[in-house]
Each structure stands twice: as structure tokens, then as C-alpha cells.
């Protein structure tokens, strides 16, 4: 059992992300169609933050911090790609997104074995 109520915290953060993206839509920064893709991308960023919280606190049968971080990167990339697809500029930024995601995962994988 988790020692901290991260599920409840994540639920609250999810509602805050929805509220923020709807406010951005109301202000005209983004369109209403782009709200779900940004919620997904920002939820991936929250999962990355949760991986940072989880470092050093692995449970017996729980997911490792690296695995959680990897899922966060994947979800963020999917949300960002969807957002760019809606804006019709995905083709221009697809190599950048893929290289950025791959590079981030390689750096974190290398840091896992870093000796102090």
C-alpha cells in the first residue's frame, strides 16, 4: 500500500489541468478542440513529476520510477503530437518530438547507473 495519497493528489491535479486548459480556451489561446490533447500532454508531465517523487521509494511489487517516467514521456509525446496534428504542424515538428523523447529516455537511463 502506498504511504502517500498520490492517487488522490493526481485526481486533483487532473481537475486542475482540465480547468487550466478550459480557461486557456475561454481566453482564446487555444481552441476548444485542442483541450483534450493538452490535458493528455500535461498529464504526462504530471506522471513525470510523480516519477521524481517516487525515486528511492520503490514498493515490493510496484512500478519503478524509471518505468513511471517512461510512461510519462510517452503520454506527453502522444498528447503533444495530437496537439500539433490539430494545429496542422505535426509534420514539421515530428522529428523534433521523437528525438527529444528518445534523448530524454536515454539520458534518464544513463543516470540510473550513475555512480556517485
C-alpha positions in Angstrom: 0.0 0.0 0.0 1.3 3.5 -0.9 2.4 5.6 2.1 1.3 8.8 0.5 -2.1 9.5 -1.1 -0.7 10.0 -4.6 -3.9 8.8 -6.3 -6.0 11.5 -4.6 -3.3 14.1 -5.4 -3.3 13.0 -9.1 -7.0 13.2 -9.2 -6.9 16.8 -8.0 -4.1 17.7 -10.4 -6.2 16.2 -13.3 -9.1 18.5 -12.5 -6.7 21.5 -12.2 -5.3 20.6 -15.7 -8.8 20.5 -17.1 -9.7 23.8 -15.6 -6.5 25.4 -16.8 -6.9 24.2 -20.4 -10.6 25.3 -20.4 -9.5 28.7 -19.2 -7.0 28.9 -22.0 -9.7 28.0 -24.4 -12.0 30.7 -22.9 -9.2 33.3 -23.3 -8.8 32.3 -26.9 -5.2 31.0 -26.5 -6.2 27.6 -27.8 -9.3 26.2 -29.4 -11.9 24.0 -27.6 -10.9 21.1 -29.8 -7.3 21.3 -28.5 -8.3 21.0 -24.8 -8.2 17.1 -24.7 -4.8 16.9 -26.3 -3.3 19.5 -23.9 -4.8 17.7 -20.9 -3.2 14.5 -22.1 0.2 16.1 -22.7 0.1 17.9 -19.3 -1.0 14.7 -17.6 2.1 13.1 -19.0 4.2 15.8 -17.4 2.4 15.2 -14.1 3.3 11.5 -14.4 7.0 12.5 -14.9 6.7 14.6 -11.7 5.3 11.5 -9.9 8.3 9.5 -11.1 10.5 12.1 -9.5 8.6 11.8 -6.2 8.9 8.0 -6.4 12.7 7.9 -6.7 14.2 5.8 -3.9 10.8 4.6 -2.7 10.1 1.5 -4.6 7.5 -0.9 -3.3 7.9 -4.6 -3.4 5.7 -5.2 -6.4 5.3 -1.6 -7.6 6.4 0.1 -10.8 9.9 1.6 -10.8 10.5 5.3 -11.0 12.1 4.8 -14.4 9.1 2.9 -15.7 6.8 5.6 -14.5 9.0 8.3 -16.1 9.0 6.4 -19.4 5.2 6.2 -19.4 5.1 9.9 -18.6 7.3 10.7 -21.6 5.2 8.5 -23.9 1.9 10.1 -22.8 3.3 13.6 -23.1 4.6 12.9 -26.6 1.3 11.4 -27.7 -0.6 14.5 -26.3 1.8 16.9 -27.9 1.7 15.1 -31.3 -2.1 15.2 -31.2 -2.0 18.9 -30.4 0.4 19.6 -33.3 -1.8 17.4 -35.6 -4.8 19.6 -34.7 -2.8 22.7 -35.4 -1.6 21.0 -38.7 2.1 21.4 -38.0 2.9 17.9 -36.9 5.0 17.1 -40.0 7.4 19.9 -39.2 7.9 19.0 -35.6 7.6 15.2 -35.6 11.4 14.6 -35.9 12.0 17.1 -33.1 9.4 15.4 -30.8 10.7 11.9 -31.4 14.4 12.9 -30.9 13.5 14.8 -27.8 11.6 11.9 -26.3 14.3 9.4 -27.2 17.1 11.6 -25.9 15.3 12.2 -22.6 14.8 8.5 -22.1 18.5 7.8 -23.0 19.7 10.4 -20.5 17.4 9.1 -17.7 18.5 5.5 -18.5 22.2 6.6 -18.2 21.5 8.4 -15.0 20.1 5.3 -13.4 23.5 3.7 -13.4 25.4 6.9 -12.5 27.9 6.2 -9.7 28.3 8.9 -7.1 
